[in-house]
Amino acid sequence: ATPLVTGLSVAAAALGGKYLIRAYNAYKVRPSCMRQFYEGGFKPVMNRREAALILGV
């Protein structure tokens, strides 16, 4: 009984590791969906530069 439990445990760990590696590789390859945002503050009256920063152009 002990070799059977050990074998099943090793098989489960190997299968889990395989899926973990696949998930990590898929996570690394995906494109970044987070854009970089302007971190500075804005002036009380909006100018053309601030409007361009907000619109991302």
N, CA, C and O atoms as a MOPAC input file, in Angstrom:
PM7 MOZYME 1SCF
protein

 N      0.82200 1    -1.19800 1     0.00000 1
 C      0.00000 1     0.00000 1     0.00000 1
 C      0.86400 1     1.25900 1     0.00000 1
 O      0.52100 1     2.25600 1    -0.63500 1
 N      1.98200 1     1.20600 1     0.71200 1
 C      2.84500 1     2.37900 1     0.79400 1
 C      3.46600 1     2.73700 1    -0.55500 1
 O      3.49900 1     3.91900 1    -0.89800 1
 N      3.96400 1     1.76800 1    -1.34400 1
 C      4.50700 1     2.13700 1    -2.66100 1
 C      3.44000 1     2.72800 1    -3.58700 1
 O      3.73900 1     3.60400 1    -4.40000 1
 N      2.20700 1     2.25500 1    -3.46500 1
 C      1.12000 1     2.77200 1    -4.28800 1
 C      0.83400 1     4.23500 1    -3.94300 1
 O      0.69100 1     5.06800 1    -4.83800 1
 N      0.75200 1     4.54200 1    -2.66700 1
 C      0.49400 1     5.91300 1    -2.22800 1
 C      1.65300 1     6.82100 1    -2.63700 1
 O      1.43400 1     7.94900 1    -3.07600 1
 N      2.87100 1     6.33400 1    -2.49400 1
 C      4.04100 1     7.11700 1    -2.88800 1
 C      4.03000 1     7.38400 1    -4.38800 1
 O      4.29700 1     8.50500 1    -4.82200 1
 N      3.72500 1     6.37100 1    -5.17400 1
 C      3.67100 1     6.52900 1    -6.62700 1
 C      2.60000 1     7.50700 1    -7.05400 1
 O      2.82800 1     8.33600 1    -7.93500 1
 N      1.42600 1     7.41900 1    -6.43600 1
 C      0.34800 1     8.35200 1    -6.76100 1
 C      0.70900 1     9.77900 1    -6.35800 1
 O      0.37700 1    10.73000 1    -7.06500 1
 N      1.38100 1     9.92500 1    -5.23600 1
 C      1.79700 1    11.26200 1    -4.79200 1
 C      2.80900 1    11.87200 1    -5.75500 1
 O      2.72200 1    13.05500 1    -6.08700 1
 N      3.76800 1    11.06400 1    -6.20200 1
 C      4.77100 1    11.55700 1    -7.14700 1
 C      4.11100 1    11.91700 1    -8.47200 1
 O      4.44800 1    12.93800 1    -9.07200 1
 N      3.17800 1    11.09300 1    -8.93400 1
 C      2.48400 1    11.36800 1   -10.19300 1
 C      1.66000 1    12.65000 1   -10.08600 1
 O      1.64700 1    13.45800 1   -11.01500 1
 N      0.98200 1    12.83900 1    -8.97000 1
 C      0.18000 1    14.04900 1    -8.78100 1
 C      1.07300 1    15.29200 1    -8.72900 1
 O      0.71900 1    16.33400 1    -9.28000 1
 N      2.22200 1    15.18400 1    -8.07100 1
 C      3.14300 1    16.32000 1    -8.00500 1
 C      3.69800 1    16.64600 1    -9.39000 1
 O      3.83500 1    17.81800 1    -9.74100 1
 N      4.01700 1    15.62300 1   -10.17700 1
 C      4.54400 1    15.85100 1   -11.52600 1
 C      3.49400 1    16.50100 1   -12.41300 1
 O      3.80100 1    17.42600 1   -13.16600 1
 N      2.26200 1    16.02700 1   -12.32900 1
 C      1.18300 1    16.59800 1   -13.13100 1
 C      0.91500 1    18.04800 1   -12.72600 1
 O      0.74200 1    18.91500 1   -13.58300 1
 N      0.88200 1    18.30200 1   -11.43800 1
 C      0.68100 1    19.66700 1   -10.95800 1
 C      1.80600 1    20.59100 1   -11.39100 1
 O      1.56000 1    21.73500 1   -11.77600 1
 N      3.03100 1    20.10600 1   -11.33200 1
 C      4.17400 1    20.90000 1   -11.77200 1
 C      4.11200 1    21.21900 1   -13.24700 1
 O      4.44800 1    22.32600 1   -13.66700 1
 N      3.67900 1    20.24000 1   -14.03900 1
 C      3.57300 1    20.45400 1   -15.48400 1
 C      2.56100 1    21.55400 1   -15.78900 1
 O      2.83300 1    22.43700 1   -16.60300 1
 N      1.40700 1    21.50900 1   -15.14800 1
 C      0.38700 1    22.52700 1   -15.39700 1
 C      0.80600 1    23.88800 1   -14.84500 1
 O      0.45300 1    24.92300 1   -15.41000 1
 N      1.55100 1    23.88900 1   -13.75600 1
 C      2.05100 1    25.14300 1   -13.20000 1
 C      3.04400 1    25.79700 1   -14.15800 1
 O      3.00700 1    27.01200 1   -14.35100 1
 N      3.92200 1    25.01100 1   -14.75200 1
 C      4.88700 1    25.54900 1   -15.71600 1
 C      4.17000 1    26.06700 1   -16.95000 1
 O      4.52100 1    27.12800 1   -17.46700 1
 N      3.17400 1    25.34200 1   -17.43000 1
 C      2.40900 1    25.80400 1   -18.59700 1
 C      1.68700 1    27.11500 1   -18.30100 1
 O      1.68000 1    28.02200 1   -19.13400 1
 N      1.08900 1    27.21800 1   -17.13300 1
 C      0.36800 1    28.44000 1   -16.76800 1
 C      1.33100 1    29.61800 1   -16.63900 1
 O      1.00400 1    30.73100 1   -17.05100 1
 N      2.50200 1    29.38600 1   -16.07600 1
 C      3.48700 1    30.46200 1   -15.93200 1
 C      3.98400 1    30.93000 1   -17.29500 1
 O      4.13200 1    32.13100 1   -17.51600 1
 N      4.24200 1    30.00700 1   -18.20200 1
 C      4.69000 1    30.39100 1   -19.54300 1
 C      3.60700 1    31.16700 1   -20.28700 1
 O      3.91600 1    32.12600 1   -20.99500 1
 N      2.35400 1    30.77300 1   -20.14000 1
 C      1.25400 1    31.50200 1   -20.77100 1
 C      1.12200 1    32.90000 1   -20.16000 1
 O      0.79900 1    33.85500 1   -20.86700 1
 N      1.36500 1    33.02400 1   -18.87400 1
 C      1.30700 1    34.32300 1   -18.20100 1
 C      2.42800 1    35.23600 1   -18.69500 1
 O      2.20900 1    36.43100 1   -18.89600 1
 N      3.63600 1    34.68000 1   -18.89400 1
 C      4.76500 1    35.47600 1   -19.35600 1
 C      4.57200 1    35.97300 1   -20.77700 1
 O      4.98800 1    37.08600 1   -21.09800 1
 N      3.94900 1    35.17400 1   -21.63600 1
 C      3.84400 1    35.48600 1   -23.05600 1
 C      2.74400 1    36.50800 1   -23.33800 1
 O      2.83900 1    37.24900 1   -24.31600 1
 N      1.72300 1    36.56300 1   -22.52200 1
 C      0.57400 1    37.42600 1   -22.82300 1
 C      0.98900 1    38.88900 1   -22.86500 1
 O      1.90800 1    39.29200 1   -22.15200 1
 N      0.32400 1    39.68900 1   -23.69300 1
 C      0.69200 1    41.10400 1   -23.79400 1
 C      0.28400 1    41.86600 1   -22.54000 1
 O     -0.67100 1    41.51000 1   -21.85000 1
 N      1.02300 1    42.90200 1   -22.27400 1
 C      0.72700 1    43.71800 1   -21.10400 1
 C     -0.51400 1    44.56000 1   -21.38100 1
 O     -0.54200 1    45.32500 1   -22.34500 1
 N     -1.52000 1    44.42500 1   -20.55900 1
 C     -2.76000 1    45.17100 1   -20.78100 1
 C     -2.79100 1    46.46000 1   -19.95700 1
 O     -3.69900 1    47.27800 1   -20.10000 1
 N     -1.80600 1    46.62200 1   -19.11200 1
 C     -1.76700 1    47.83800 1   -18.30400 1
 C     -0.93800 1    48.89900 1   -19.01400 1
 O      0.22800 1    48.67000 1   -19.33700 1
 N     -1.54000 1    50.05800 1   -19.25800 1
 C     -0.82300 1    51.16000 1   -19.88100 1
 C     -0.11000 1    51.97100 1   -18.81200 1
 O     -0.44400 1    51.91200 1   -17.62900 1
 N      0.87000 1    52.72100 1   -19.26000 1
 C      1.55000 1    53.64400 1   -18.35000 1
 C      0.74000 1    54.93700 1   -18.28000 1
 O      0.39700 1    55.51600 1   -19.31000 1
 N      0.44400 1    55.37600 1   -17.08800 1
 C     -0.34200 1    56.58400 1   -16.90000 1
 C      0.55100 1    57.72500 1   -16.43100 1
 O      1.58400 1    57.50500 1   -15.79900 1
 N      0.14100 1    58.93500 1   -16.74800 1
 C      0.86000 1    60.13400 1   -16.32600 1
 C      0.74400 1    60.26200 1   -14.82000 1
 O     -0.36100 1    60.29600 1   -14.27900 1
 N      1.88000 1    60.33500 1   -14.14000 1
 C      1.86500 1    60.33600 1   -12.68000 1
 C      1.86500 1    61.73200 1   -12.06800 1
 O      1.64500 1    61.88000 1   -10.86600 1
 N      2.10900 1    62.75000 1   -12.87600 1
 C      2.14600 1    64.10800 1   -12.34500 1
 C      0.75100 1    64.66900 1   -12.13800 1
 O     -0.24000 1    64.09200 1   -12.58700 1
 N      0.68700 1    65.79400 1   -11.45600 1
 C     -0.59300 1    66.44900 1   -11.24700 1
 C     -0.95700 1    67.33600 1   -12.42000 1
 O     -0.11900 1    67.62200 1   -13.27500 1
 N     -2.19600 1    67.76700 1   -12.46100 1
 C     -2.66300 1    68.64200 1   -13.52800 1
 C     -2.89700 1    70.04200 1   -12.97500 1
 O     -3.10300 1    70.22600 1   -11.77600 1
 N     -2.86100 1    71.02000 1   -13.86700 1
 C     -3.09300 1    72.41400 1   -13.48700 1
 C     -4.59700 1    72.66500 1   -13.36700 1
 O     -5.39600 1    71.90200 1   -13.91100 1
 N     -4.98800 1    73.72800 1   -12.65800 1
 C     -6.42100 1    74.00600 1   -12.50500 1
 C     -7.12900 1    74.24400 1   -13.84000 1
 O     -8.28900 1    73.86300 1   -13.99800 1
 N     -6.44000 1    74.87300 1   -14.80800 1
 C     -7.03300 1    75.11000 1   -16.12500 1
 C     -6.33200 1    74.19000 1   -17.12000 1
 O     -5.10600 1    74.19700 1   -17.22500 1
 N     -7.11900 1    73.39800 1   -17.85000 1
 C     -6.52800 1    72.43800 1   -18.77200 1
 C     -5.94700 1    73.13300 1   -20.00100 1
 O     -6.56400 1    74.03500 1   -20.56900 1
 N     -4.75500 1    72.70000 1   -20.40200 1
 C     -4.15700 1    73.20800 1   -21.63200 1
 C     -4.05000 1    72.06200 1   -22.64700 1
 O     -4.47300 1    70.94000 1   -22.36800 1
 N     -3.48900 1    72.34900 1   -23.81800 1
 C     -3.41900 1    71.33900 1   -24.88500 1
 C     -2.56300 1    70.13800 1   -24.48000 1
 O     -2.88100 1    69.00000 1   -24.82400 1
 N     -1.48400 1    70.39500 1   -23.75400 1
 C     -0.59500 1    69.30700 1   -23.34400 1
 C     -1.31300 1    68.34900 1   -22.39200 1
 O     -1.20900 1    67.13200 1   -22.54000 1
 N     -2.03300 1    68.89000 1   -21.42700 1
 C     -2.76100 1    68.04900 1   -20.48500 1
 C     -3.86800 1    67.27200 1   -21.17700 1
 O     -4.10700 1    66.11000 1   -20.84800 1
 N     -4.54400 1    67.89600 1   -22.12900 1
 C     -5.58800 1    67.18900 1   -22.87200 1
 C     -4.99000 1    66.02900 1   -23.65100 1
 O     -5.58200 1    64.95100 1   -23.71600 1
 N     -3.81800 1    66.24200 1   -24.24400 1
 C     -3.15400 1    65.16700 1   -24.98400 1
 C     -2.73500 1    64.04000 1   -24.04700 1
 O     -2.82800 1    62.86900 1   -24.41500 1
 N     -2.27500 1    64.37400 1   -22.84200 1
 C     -1.90200 1    63.34100 1   -21.87800 1
 C     -3.10900 1    62.51000 1   -21.45800 1
 O     -3.00600 1    61.29100 1   -21.32000 1
 N     -4.23900 1    63.15300 1   -21.25600 1
 C     -5.45100 1    62.43900 1   -20.84700 1
 C     -5.93800 1    61.52100 1   -21.96100 1
 O     -6.33100 1    60.38100 1   -21.71300 1
 N     -5.90700 1    62.03100 1   -23.19600 1
 C     -6.39000 1    61.24100 1   -24.33300 1
 C     -5.38300 1    60.19600 1   -24.79200 1
 O     -5.73600 1    59.28500 1   -25.54000 1
 N     -4.14100 1    60.31600 1   -24.35400 1
 C     -3.12300 1    59.34900 1   -24.73400 1
 C     -2.62600 1    59.51000 1   -26.15000 1
 O     -2.21300 1    58.53500 1   -26.77700 1
 N     -2.65800 1    60.72900 1   -26.66700 1
 C     -2.15400 1    60.97900 1   -28.02800 1
 C     -0.85500 1    61.75400 1   -27.98000 1
 O     -0.28000 1    62.05900 1   -29.02400 1

